[in-house]
Amino acid sequence: MGLSVMTSSPVVAQDTREQYIPLPTYRVGPYASSGLPIWGGLIDYFRYVNEVEGGINGVKLVWDECETGYDVGKGIECYERMKGGKDGSPTAIFMPLSDPLSQALVQRSREDKIPMMTPGFGLTESVDGSVFPYSFPVVLTSWSEVSSVVNFIAEKAGGKDKLKGMKIASLYHDSPYGKETQTPMAMLAEEYGFEDIQIPVPHPGNDQSAQWAKIRQSQPDWVYLRGWGVMTPVAIKTAAKVGFPVDHIVGGTWSTSEEDVRPAGRVGVGYYGATPWPSGTDYEILKNLKAKIVDKGLSDLNDTKSFGTVYYNMGVLTGVLVTEALRTAYDEFGARTVTGEEMQWGIEHMQIDDARLAEIGATGLLQPLSMSMKDHEGGGASKILQWDGEGWVAGSESWVDSDRDLLLPKVYEKAAAYAAEQGIMPRTEGQN
């Protein structure tokens, strides 16, 4: 759908049976190869909810797209154009699915009382909902990601005590996104006694010869790859060129997709990736989408080969998160269009346990989540995948947890510092 011209004035929730959801897509530009399957999976799931399930408690979903090209300026323009809602339905949620855009919208979404959902990325300290009531880095923050990677390395070594004396190099995109894991990695290094080596890669990462020369010189046991875009396949190919074992590289969420690894060719075999979005089609919800949406010609995908990939499944699961939050809000406020404030309550009270995952058909595809005012992440675990040359296979038997007990006090400390700097009075339970 194309973007409609809309007023930016607030829309009061009416007793309607449609819920408007704006989609700031990026189907063109440098990251279109990621955006197409992500937004395709999200829209396919929304269509499934409407066409097969009859909506959420009878409320149908409607949406518009605004093309951002993954550009922050265009993304802000889209937000401002779409935040006023449409046809009597207020904008109750905004999903940038872009780390730079999400960072730029933290204050705006708070002021406008529009929840911003950033699944698998976003400002880590926004886990603390007492300071960031309208920011939701659900499922997995950057800090939890790097911690789960370290715990996976420990599993491979035979226990956390084996981390002592190891060297772990972080090859990171030289941007705020890439630097986000430096503090938790330093904390984990101090806790477990391994050496923390940090190596930046300037954007976009087309030439990494100097970085991999440094890695060869420092001889780390493992490399944690926090890349994005072309940086990932270049890293894999350069590692192979200098003789570093690819099966001792673990990519983060944005270095763990088919689009990231296929360009590396056969040298990518053995590469690991940590993600909250497992690939695959052998899940009940994917089977249902295939039968009810894809096979009936209703899919948003132009290339159905993307069905079941990491990014497609990310889109599907983002759709699950949105609809489950709406369901929670409808159960509290009634099955009608909800406002941003009501949706904020819904996200913050969302509980997705094993039984609910089974009902959705997402067992093993999504980790259980328990949201609260002080925990806007709700999860904190990763699945480890391994590339076999054709696709992803399981690299870990189950979800790999992060050391949240170790990291959360520092996260809350950062949130408190932000509140003091911005003059924010942290809210108490029950406040929006």
C-alpha positions in Angstrom: 0.0 0.0 0.0 1.2 3.5 -0.7 1.4 6.2 2.0 -1.7 8.3 2.4 -1.5 11.9 3.3 -2.6 12.3 6.9 -2.8 14.9 9.5 -0.3 14.8 12.3 -2.8 15.9 14.9 -3.7 13.2 17.5 -6.6 10.9 16.7 -8.9 9.9 19.5 -9.7 6.2 19.7 -13.1 5.4 18.5 -15.1 2.2 18.9 -14.0 0.9 15.6 -13.1 -2.6 14.5 -9.9 -1.7 12.7 -6.4 -1.0 14.1 -4.1 1.1 12.0 -0.4 0.2 11.9 2.1 2.3 10.0 5.0 0.5 8.3 8.2 2.5 7.7 9.6 0.1 5.1 12.9 -0.1 3.2 12.3 -2.0 0.0 14.8 0.1 -2.0 18.2 1.3 -1.1 21.4 -0.3 0.2 19.5 -2.6 2.7 16.6 -3.6 0.5 17.8 -7.3 0.4 17.1 -7.3 4.2 14.0 -5.2 4.1 12.1 -7.1 1.5 11.9 -10.4 3.4 11.4 -8.7 6.8 8.5 -6.6 5.7 7.2 -9.5 3.6 7.0 -11.8 6.6 5.4 -9.1 8.8 2.7 -8.4 6.2 2.1 -12.1 5.5 1.4 -12.6 9.2 -0.9 -9.6 9.4 -2.8 -11.0 6.4 -3.0 -14.4 8.0 -4.4 -12.8 11.2 -7.0 -11.0 9.1 -8.0 -13.6 6.6 -7.7 -16.8 8.6 -8.2 -15.8 12.2 -10.7 -13.0 11.5 -8.5 -10.4 13.1 -7.6 -10.1 16.8 -10.7 -10.6 18.9 -12.6 -9.5 15.8 -10.5 -6.3 15.2 -8.9 -6.2 11.7 -5.5 -4.8 11.0 -4.9 -2.1 8.4 -1.6 -0.6 7.4 0.2 1.9 5.1 3.8 1.8 4.0 6.2 4.7 3.9 9.4 4.1 2.0 12.5 5.2 4.0 15.3 3.7 2.0 16.8 3.0 5.4 17.5 6.7 5.7 17.1 8.3 9.1 15.9 11.6 7.7 13.3 10.0 5.6 12.3 7.7 8.5 11.6 10.7 10.7 9.5 12.2 7.9 7.5 9.0 7.7 7.0 9.0 11.5 5.8 12.6 11.5 3.4 11.9 8.6 2.0 8.7 10.0 1.9 9.4 13.8 -1.5 11.0 13.5 -3.3 7.8 12.6 -5.8 7.1 9.9 -9.6 7.0 9.5 -10.3 7.3 13.2 -7.7 4.8 14.3 -4.7 6.3 16.1 -1.2 5.2 15.6 -0.8 2.9 18.6 2.7 1.5 17.7 5.7 2.4 15.5 8.3 -0.2 14.4 11.4 1.3 12.7 13.1 -2.0 12.3 16.2 0.2 11.9 18.6 0.8 14.7 19.7 4.4 13.6 16.0 5.4 13.1 15.0 3.9 16.5 17.7 5.9 18.3 16.5 9.1 16.6 12.9 8.5 17.7 13.3 7.7 21.4 12.4 11.2 22.6 9.7 11.8 19.9 7.8 8.6 20.7 7.9 9.4 24.4 6.5 12.8 23.8 3.8 11.5 21.4 3.0 8.6 23.7 3.4 6.1 20.8 5.2 2.9 21.7 8.2 2.1 19.7 9.0 -1.6 19.3 12.6 -2.5 18.4 12.8 -6.3 18.5 16.4 -7.5 18.7 18.0 -4.0 18.7 17.5 -0.5 20.0 18.8 1.4 23.0 19.8 -1.2 25.6 19.0 1.0 28.6 15.4 1.3 27.4 14.9 -2.1 29.1 14.1 0.1 32.1 10.5 1.1 31.4 10.5 3.4 34.4 12.7 5.8 32.4 11.7 4.7 28.9 8.0 4.0 29.0 7.5 4.0 25.3 10.6 2.2 24.1 10.6 -1.6 23.9 13.8 -3.5 22.9 11.8 -6.7 23.1 13.2 -10.2 22.9 17.0 -9.5 22.8 19.1 -6.4 23.4 22.6 -6.0 22.1 24.0 -6.6 25.6 22.1 -9.9 25.9 23.3 -10.9 22.4 27.0 -10.6 23.2 26.5 -12.3 26.5 24.7 -15.3 24.9 27.6 -15.4 22.4 30.2 -15.6 25.2 28.1 -18.3 26.9 28.0 -20.3 23.6 31.8 -20.1 23.4 31.9 -21.3 27.0 29.6 -24.3 26.1 32.0 -25.2 23.2 35.0 -24.9 25.5 33.4 -27.1 28.2 32.3 -24.6 30.8 32.6 -20.9 31.8 35.7 -21.7 33.8 37.4 -22.5 30.5 37.0 -18.9 29.4 39.8 -17.8 31.6 42.9 -17.0 29.6 41.1 -17.1 26.3 41.2 -14.2 23.8 37.9 -13.0 22.2 38.1 -10.4 19.5 35.1 -8.2 18.6 35.2 -7.1 15.0 32.6 -4.4 15.0 30.9 -1.9 12.7 32.4 1.5 13.6 29.1 3.1 14.5 27.0 3.6 17.7 25.3 0.3 16.8 28.7 -1.5 16.5 30.0 0.0 19.7 26.9 -0.9 21.8 28.5 -4.2 22.9 31.8 -2.8 24.1 30.7 -2.2 27.7 29.1 -5.6 28.3 32.0 -7.4 26.7 34.4 -5.6 29.0 32.2 -6.7 32.0 32.1 -10.3 30.8 35.9 -10.3 30.3 36.4 -9.1 33.8 34.0 -11.6 35.2 35.4 -14.7 33.4 39.0 -13.7 32.9 39.3 -13.7 29.1 41.1 -11.0 27.1 38.8 -8.5 25.3 40.1 -7.3 21.9 38.1 -4.6 20.1 38.7 -4.0 16.4 36.6 -1.4 14.5 35.7 -1.6 10.8 34.8 1.6 9.0 31.5 1.7 7.1 30.7 -0.1 4.9 33.5 -2.7 5.5 34.5 -3.5 1.9 38.2 -3.8 2.8 39.1 -5.5 6.1 42.7 -6.5 5.3 44.2 -4.3 8.1 41.7 -5.6 10.7 42.3 -9.3 9.9 46.1 -8.7 9.9 45.6 -7.5 13.4 43.5 -10.5 14.3 46.1 -12.8 12.8 48.7 -11.0 14.9 46.7 -11.2 18.2 45.6 -14.8 17.6 42.3 -14.8 19.4 40.5 -18.0 20.1 37.2 -16.7 18.8 35.9 -13.7 16.9 32.6 -12.0 17.6 31.4 -10.3 14.4 29.1 -7.4 15.0 28.5 -6.4 11.4 25.9 -5.1 9.0 25.4 -5.4 5.3 28.5 -6.1 3.1 30.8 -6.2 6.2 29.7 -9.7 7.0 30.6 -11.6 3.8 33.8 -9.6 3.5 34.8 -10.6 7.0 34.2 -14.3 6.3 36.1 -14.2 3.0 39.0 -12.3 4.5 39.2 -14.6 7.5 39.5 -17.6 5.2 42.2 -15.7 3.2 44.4 -15.2 6.3 43.7 -18.7 7.6 41.5 -17.9 10.6 39.0 -20.8 11.1 35.5 -19.7 10.1 34.0 -22.1 12.6 35.5 -19.9 15.4 33.5 -16.8 14.2 30.1 -16.0 15.7 28.1 -13.3 14.1 25.5 -11.2 15.9 21.9 -10.7 15.0 22.6 -8.5 12.0 25.4 -10.8 10.7 23.1 -13.9 10.8 21.0 -14.2 7.7 21.2 -16.0 4.4 21.9 -12.7 2.7 24.9 -12.2 4.9 26.6 -15.5 4.3 25.7 -16.7 0.8 28.0 -14.0 -0.9 30.9 -15.6 0.9 30.6 -18.8 -1.0 32.0 -22.1 0.2 34.4 -20.5 2.6 31.4 -19.6 4.8 30.8 -23.3 5.7 31.0 -23.6 9.5 30.3 -20.0 10.3 28.1 -19.4 13.4 25.5 -16.8 14.0 23.5 -15.8 17.1 19.9 -14.6 16.5 16.5 -14.5 18.2 15.0 -15.3 14.8 15.7 -19.0 13.8 15.3 -19.9 10.1 13.3 -22.8 8.8 9.8 -23.7 7.7 9.2 -26.7 10.0 7.2 -24.7 12.5 3.4 -24.8 12.7 2.9 -21.1 12.0 5.2 -21.3 8.9 3.2 -24.3 7.7 0.0 -22.4 8.1 1.4 -19.3 6.3 2.5 -21.5 3.5 -0.9 -23.2 3.1 -3.2 -20.2 3.7 -1.2 -17.2 2.4 1.8 -18.2 0.2 0.2 -21.0 -1.8 -2.9 -19.0 -2.4 -1.0 -16.1 -4.0 -1.6 -13.8 -1.1 2.1 -13.4 0.0 3.8 -10.0 0.0 7.0 -11.7 -1.2 8.0 -11.2 -4.8 10.5 -14.0 -4.4 9.0 -16.8 -2.3 12.5 -18.4 -2.0 12.8 -16.0 0.9 10.0 -17.9 2.8 11.4 -19.3 6.0 14.7 -17.4 5.9 16.0 -15.6 9.0 14.7 -12.2 7.9 11.3 -13.5 6.7 10.9 -15.3 10.1 12.0 -12.1 11.8 9.1 -10.3 10.1 6.7 -13.0 11.0 7.7 -12.9 14.7 7.6 -9.2 14.8 4.0 -9.6 13.6 3.4 -12.1 16.4 4.8 -9.6 19.0 2.6 -6.8 17.7 -0.6 -8.9 17.6 0.0 -10.5 21.0 0.5 -7.0 22.5 -2.7 -5.9 20.9 -4.5 -8.9 22.2 -3.3 -8.1 25.7 -4.5 -4.5 25.3 -7.9 -5.7 23.9 -8.4 -8.1 26.8 -7.9 -5.1 29.2 -9.6 -2.3 27.3 -12.1 -4.1 25.1 -12.0 -5.4 21.5 -11.8 -2.0 19.8 -9.2 0.4 18.4 -6.7 1.2 21.1 -4.5 4.3 21.6 -0.8 4.5 22.1 -1.1 4.7 25.8 -3.3 1.6 25.9 -0.9 -0.2 23.6 1.9 0.7 25.9 0.0 -1.0 28.7 -0.5 -4.0 26.4 3.2 -4.4 25.5 4.3 -3.9 29.1 1.9 -6.6 30.3 2.4 -9.1 27.5 3.2 -12.6 28.6 4.0 -15.3 26.1 4.6 -18.6 27.8 5.2 -22.1 26.3 1.5 -22.8 26.2 0.8 -19.7 24.2 3.7 -20.3 21.9 2.2 -23.7 21.1 -1.2 -22.1 20.4 0.4 -19.6 18.0 2.5 -22.4 16.4 5.8 -20.8 17.3 7.3 -23.3 19.7 11.1 -23.2 19.1 10.8 -20.2 16.8 10.3 -17.6 19.5 11.5 -17.7 23.1 9.0 -17.3 26.0 8.6 -13.6 27.0 7.6 -12.0 30.2 7.3 -8.2 30.0 7.1 -5.7 32.9 7.7 -2.1 33.6 11.3 -2.9 34.7 11.9 -5.3 31.9 11.1 -4.1 28.4 13.2 -6.9 26.9 11.3 -9.9 28.4 13.6 -12.6 26.9 17.4 -12.3 26.6 18.3 -15.6 24.8 19.7 -16.4 21.4 19.6 -19.4 19.1 22.9 -20.3 17.6 22.8 -21.3 13.9 25.6 -22.7 11.8 26.0 -22.3 8.0 26.4 -25.6 6.1 26.9 -24.1 2.7 23.2 -24.3 1.7 21.4 -23.0 4.7 21.3 -22.7 8.4 21.4 -25.7 10.7 21.2 -25.8 14.5 24.4 -24.7 16.2 23.1 -25.1 19.7 20.6 -27.6 21.1 18.3 -24.9 22.6 18.2 -21.2 23.4 21.4 -19.9 24.9 20.7 -17.6 27.8 22.5 -14.4 28.6 23.9 -13.3 32.0 21.2 -10.9 32.7 21.7 -10.9 36.5 25.3 -9.7 35.8 24.4 -7.1 33.2 21.0 -5.6 34.3 22.4 -3.6 37.3 24.6 -1.7 34.8 21.7 -1.3 32.4 19.6 0.3 35.1 22.5 2.5 36.1 22.8 3.8 32.5 19.0 4.4 32.5 19.2 6.3 35.7 22.0 8.4 34.3 19.9 9.2 31.2 17.0 10.2 33.4 19.2 12.6 35.4 20.7 14.1 32.3 17.3 14.6 30.6 15.5 15.7 33.8 13.1 12.7 33.7 11.4 11.6 36.8 11.3 7.7 36.7 7.7 6.5 36.9 6.3 4.0 39.3 4.2 1.0 38.7 0.9 1.9 37.1 2.0 5.2 35.5 2.2 5.8 31.8 
